[in-house]
Amino acid sequence: MSLVPVEQTVYARWLDRGTRIGLWLLIASFAAYALGLVPAHVELARMPQVWQLPADRYQALTGAPTGWGWLGLLHKGDYLNLLAVSLLSLTTVVCYLRILPIHLRRGERLIAAMILAQVLVLLVAASGALAGGH
């Protein structure tokens, strides 16, 4: 009999898999960009000229999108890695949702409600809905 609760084991297993997948996606997307396998929105050779600029100047010179506009540039190598970062950052949400049924089956409604609240907070924060004025 294990001393570790099943939900912790399940969460840890999903977190391990999610972070490994996320890491490989980061490596693959960066390699695709750095090796020129996928065309870039801002060419790698131009990056040293623009990366030290303030964000508004960078945006003006490169045509970089704001907010969720990066989703329209996923076919570009320099934005493809943002998909990998986003998927990696959603790993916690996936882990929480994976253990939610365990707590519901046990009748642990308060814990289930806390899990749902945490998922909601993470998703609202990730959406940028609370970024005032941007």
Buried (B, 14 or more C-beta within 10 A) or exposed (E): EEEEEEBEEBBEEBBEEBBEBBEEBBEBBBEBBEEEEBEBBBEEEEEEEBEEEEEEEBBEEBEBBEEEEBEEBBEBBBBBBBBBEBBBEBBBBBBBBBBBEBBEEEEBEEBBEEBEEEBEEBEEEEEEEEEEEE
